[in-house]
Amino acid sequence: IGGHGDVFSIWGATCKPDRPHPTGAARCLPSENRAKGGGEWNHNLIEADQVSATV
C-alpha cells in the first residue's frame, strides 16, 4: 500500500520499468512488500552505468 519502494525519474530523466506499471505510469514498483516498521531502516543497493540503473 502506498509508494514504498517505487522508483521513478525526475528532472527530465526517463524511466522504463522492467515490469509494466498497472496504470501505465513510468515508474517501477517493487516486486514484493519489504517495507519495515517505524524505527527500522530499509536499504537499497542501486548500481548504475551511463545507460541504466539496477535496484
N, CA, C and O atoms as a GROMACS GRO file, in nm:
protein
  220
    1ILE      N    1   0.086  -0.118   0.000
    1ILE     CA    2   0.000   0.000   0.000
    1ILE      C    3   0.090   0.123   0.000
    1ILE      O    4   0.192   0.125   0.069
    2GLY      N    5   0.053   0.223  -0.075
    2GLY     CA    6   0.133   0.344  -0.081
    2GLY      C    7   0.246   0.330  -0.181
    2GLY      O    8   0.241   0.246  -0.271
    3GLY      N    9   0.347   0.412  -0.165
    3GLY     CA   10   0.457   0.414  -0.259
    3GLY      C   11   0.586   0.360  -0.202
    3GLY      O   12   0.693   0.408  -0.237
    4HIS      N   13   0.580   0.262  -0.115
    4HIS     CA   14   0.700   0.207  -0.055
    4HIS      C   15   0.787   0.139  -0.160
    4HIS      O   16   0.750   0.034  -0.212
    5GLY      N   17   0.902   0.198  -0.190
    5GLY     CA   18   0.997   0.135  -0.281
    5GLY      C   19   0.978   0.166  -0.428
    5GLY      O   20   1.050   0.112  -0.511
    6ASP      N   21   0.882   0.252  -0.463
    6ASP     CA   22   0.866   0.292  -0.603
    6ASP      C   23   0.994   0.361  -0.651
    6ASP      O   24   1.054   0.438  -0.576
    7VAL      N   25   1.034   0.333  -0.774
    7VAL     CA   26   1.148   0.402  -0.835
    7VAL      C   27   1.093   0.481  -0.953
    7VAL      O   28   1.022   0.425  -1.038
    8PHE      N   29   1.124   0.610  -0.959
    8PHE     CA   30   1.073   0.694  -1.066
    8PHE      C   31   1.177   0.800  -1.101
    8PHE      O   32   1.267   0.828  -1.022
    9SER      N   33   1.164   0.857  -1.219
    9SER     CA   34   1.262   0.955  -1.265
    9SER      C   35   1.216   1.097  -1.234
    9SER      O   36   1.097   1.124  -1.217
   10ILE      N   37   1.314   1.188  -1.226
   10ILE     CA   38   1.286   1.329  -1.202
   10ILE      C   39   1.374   1.414  -1.292
   10ILE      O   40   1.465   1.363  -1.358
   11TRP      N   41   1.347   1.543  -1.295
   11TRP     CA   42   1.429   1.642  -1.365
   11TRP      C   43   1.449   1.609  -1.512
   11TRP      O   44   1.559   1.626  -1.565
   12GLY      N   45   1.345   1.563  -1.580
   12GLY     CA   46   1.352   1.537  -1.724
   12GLY      C   47   1.410   1.402  -1.762
   12GLY      O   48   1.414   1.369  -1.881
   13ALA      N   49   1.454   1.324  -1.666
   13ALA     CA   50   1.504   1.190  -1.695
   13ALA      C   51   1.386   1.100  -1.732
   13ALA      O   52   1.271   1.135  -1.706
   14THR      N   53   1.413   0.986  -1.791
   14THR     CA   54   1.306   0.892  -1.825
   14THR      C   55   1.328   0.760  -1.753
   14THR      O   56   1.439   0.726  -1.713
   15CYS      N   57   1.220   0.688  -1.737
   15CYS     CA   58   1.223   0.559  -1.668
   15CYS      C   59   1.140   0.460  -1.748
   15CYS      O   60   1.023   0.485  -1.777
   16LYS      N   61   1.199   0.348  -1.782
   16LYS     CA   62   1.126   0.241  -1.849
   16LYS      C   63   1.135   0.118  -1.759
   16LYS      O   64   1.236   0.047  -1.761
   17PRO      N   65   1.030   0.091  -1.680
   17PRO     CA   66   1.035  -0.020  -1.586
   17PRO      C   67   1.042  -0.156  -1.656
   17PRO      O   68   0.988  -0.173  -1.765
   18ASP      N   69   1.109  -0.251  -1.592
   18ASP     CA   70   1.117  -0.386  -1.649
   18ASP      C   71   0.987  -0.463  -1.633
   18ASP      O   72   0.963  -0.560  -1.704
   19ARG      N   73   0.903  -0.420  -1.538
   19ARG     CA   74   0.769  -0.477  -1.522
   19ARG      C   75   0.670  -0.363  -1.540
   19ARG      O   76   0.676  -0.266  -1.465
   20PRO      N   77   0.580  -0.370  -1.637
   20PRO     CA   78   0.487  -0.259  -1.661
   20PRO      C   79   0.405  -0.223  -1.537
   20PRO      O   80   0.358  -0.311  -1.465
   21HIS      N   81   0.389  -0.094  -1.515
   21HIS     CA   82   0.307  -0.044  -1.404
   21HIS      C   83   0.160  -0.069  -1.437
   21HIS      O   84   0.122  -0.052  -1.553
   22PRO      N   85   0.078  -0.108  -1.341
   22PRO     CA   86  -0.063  -0.138  -1.369
   22PRO      C   87  -0.142  -0.023  -1.431
   22PRO      O   88  -0.239  -0.046  -1.502
   23THR      N   89  -0.100   0.102  -1.403
   23THR     CA   90  -0.172   0.216  -1.460
   23THR      C   91  -0.099   0.275  -1.581
   23THR      O   92  -0.145   0.374  -1.637
   24GLY      N   93   0.013   0.214  -1.620
   24GLY     CA   94   0.090   0.264  -1.734
   24GLY      C   95   0.189   0.374  -1.697
   24GLY      O   96   0.253   0.431  -1.785
   25ALA      N   97   0.202   0.403  -1.569
   25ALA     CA   98   0.294   0.508  -1.524
   25ALA      C   99   0.439   0.468  -1.552
   25ALA      O  100   0.472   0.350  -1.556
   26ALA      N  101   0.524   0.569  -1.571
   26ALA     CA  102   0.667   0.544  -1.596
   26ALA      C  103   0.740   0.535  -1.464
   26ALA      O  104   0.825   0.619  -1.433
   27ARG      N  105   0.709   0.435  -1.387
   27ARG     CA  106   0.775   0.410  -1.259
   27ARG      C  107   0.779   0.261  -1.234
   27ARG      O  108   0.696   0.186  -1.287
   28CYS      N  109   0.873   0.217  -1.155
   28CYS     CA  110   0.888   0.075  -1.127
   28CYS      C  111   0.843   0.047  -0.984
   28CYS      O  112   0.887   0.113  -0.890
   29LEU      N  113   0.756  -0.050  -0.970
   29LEU     CA  114   0.708  -0.091  -0.838
   29LEU      C  115   0.793  -0.206  -0.786
   29LEU      O  116   0.845  -0.285  -0.864
   30PRO      N  117   0.807  -0.216  -0.655
   30PRO     CA  118   0.882  -0.330  -0.600
   30PRO      C  119   0.809  -0.461  -0.631
   30PRO      O  120   0.687  -0.463  -0.643
   31SER      N  121   0.885  -0.569  -0.644
   31SER     CA  122   0.824  -0.698  -0.674
   31SER      C  123   0.759  -0.762  -0.551
   31SER      O  124   0.679  -0.854  -0.564
   32GLU      N  125   0.794  -0.712  -0.433
   32GLU     CA  126   0.731  -0.762  -0.310
   32GLU      C  127   0.738  -0.653  -0.204
   32GLU      O  128   0.822  -0.563  -0.212
   33ASN      N  129   0.650  -0.658  -0.105
   33ASN     CA  130   0.648  -0.560   0.003
   33ASN      C  131   0.753  -0.600   0.106
   33ASN      O  132   0.738  -0.699   0.177
   34ARG      N  133   0.860  -0.522   0.113
   34ARG     CA  134   0.965  -0.550   0.210
   34ARG      C  135   0.987  -0.432   0.302
   34ARG      O  136   1.094  -0.418   0.363
   35ALA      N  137   0.887  -0.345   0.313
   35ALA     CA  138   0.898  -0.227   0.400
   35ALA      C  139   0.905  -0.272   0.545
   35ALA      O  140   0.840  -0.369   0.585
   36LYS      N  141   0.985  -0.202   0.622
   36LYS     CA  142   0.999  -0.232   0.764
   36LYS      C  143   0.918  -0.132   0.844
   36LYS      O  144   0.880  -0.026   0.794
   37GLY      N  145   0.892  -0.165   0.967
   37GLY     CA  146   0.812  -0.079   1.054
   37GLY      C  147   0.886   0.046   1.099
   37GLY      O  148   1.004   0.063   1.071
   38GLY      N  149   0.814   0.133   1.171
   38GLY     CA  150   0.873   0.256   1.222
   38GLY      C  151   0.996   0.229   1.307
   38GLY      O  152   0.997   0.135   1.387
   39GLY      N  153   1.099   0.311   1.290
   39GLY     CA  154   1.222   0.295   1.366
   39GLY      C  155   1.321   0.198   1.305
   39GLY      O  156   1.433   0.185   1.355
   40GLU      N  157   1.283   0.131   1.199
   40GLU     CA  158   1.374   0.039   1.130
   40GLU      C  159   1.413   0.102   0.997
   40GLU      O  160   1.340   0.187   0.945
   41TRP      N  161   1.525   0.060   0.942
   41TRP     CA  162   1.574   0.117   0.816
   41TRP      C  163   1.564   0.017   0.704
   41TRP      O  164   1.588  -0.102   0.722
   42ASN      N  165   1.528   0.067   0.588
   42ASN     CA  166   1.532  -0.011   0.465
   42ASN      C  167   1.656   0.032   0.388
   42ASN      O  168   1.689   0.150   0.384
   43HIS      N  169   1.725  -0.064   0.327
   43HIS     CA  170   1.845  -0.034   0.249
   43HIS      C  171   1.825  -0.087   0.108
   43HIS      O  172   1.778  -0.199   0.089
   44ASN      N  173   1.862  -0.006   0.010
   44ASN     CA  174   1.856  -0.046  -0.130
   44ASN      C  175   1.992  -0.025  -0.192
   44ASN      O  176   2.057   0.076  -0.167
   45LEU      N  177   2.036  -0.120  -0.273
   45LEU     CA  178   2.159  -0.106  -0.349
   45LEU      C  179   2.122  -0.066  -0.491
   45LEU      O  180   2.049  -0.138  -0.559
   46ILE      N  181   2.171   0.048  -0.534
   46ILE     CA  182   2.144   0.096  -0.670
   46ILE      C  183   2.276   0.098  -0.745
   46ILE      O  184   2.370   0.168  -0.707
   47GLU      N  185   2.282   0.021  -0.853
   47GLU     CA  186   2.400   0.017  -0.938
   47GLU      C  187   2.366   0.084  -1.070
   47GLU      O  188   2.263   0.052  -1.131
   48ALA      N  189   2.450   0.176  -1.116
   48ALA     CA  190   2.421   0.249  -1.239
   48ALA      C  191   2.544   0.257  -1.328
   48ALA      O  192   2.657   0.263  -1.279
   49ASP      N  193   2.520   0.257  -1.458
   49ASP     CA  194   2.624   0.288  -1.554
   49ASP      C  195   2.576   0.409  -1.633
   49ASP      O  196   2.485   0.478  -1.588
   50GLN      N  197   2.632   0.436  -1.746
   50GLN     CA  198   2.593   0.556  -1.821
   50GLN      C  199   2.458   0.541  -1.890
   50GLN      O  200   2.405   0.639  -1.943
   51VAL      N  201   2.401   0.422  -1.891
   51VAL     CA  202   2.277   0.398  -1.964
   51VAL      C  203   2.162   0.357  -1.873
   51VAL      O  204   2.050   0.403  -1.893
   52SER      N  205   2.187   0.274  -1.774
   52SER     CA  206   2.077   0.220  -1.694
   52SER      C  207   2.115   0.207  -1.547
   52SER      O  208   2.233   0.212  -1.511
   53ALA      N  209   2.013   0.190  -1.464
   53ALA     CA  210   2.032   0.169  -1.321
   53ALA      C  211   1.958   0.043  -1.280
   53ALA      O  212   1.850   0.014  -1.331
   54THR      N  213   2.015  -0.031  -1.188
   54THR     CA  214   1.955  -0.153  -1.136
   54THR      C  215   1.941  -0.139  -0.985
   54THR      O  216   2.036  -0.103  -0.917
   55VAL      N  217   1.822  -0.169  -0.933
   55VAL     CA  218   1.799  -0.162  -0.789
   55VAL      C  219   1.797  -0.303  -0.735
   55VAL      O  220   1.779  -0.323  -0.615
   0.00000   0.00000   0.00000
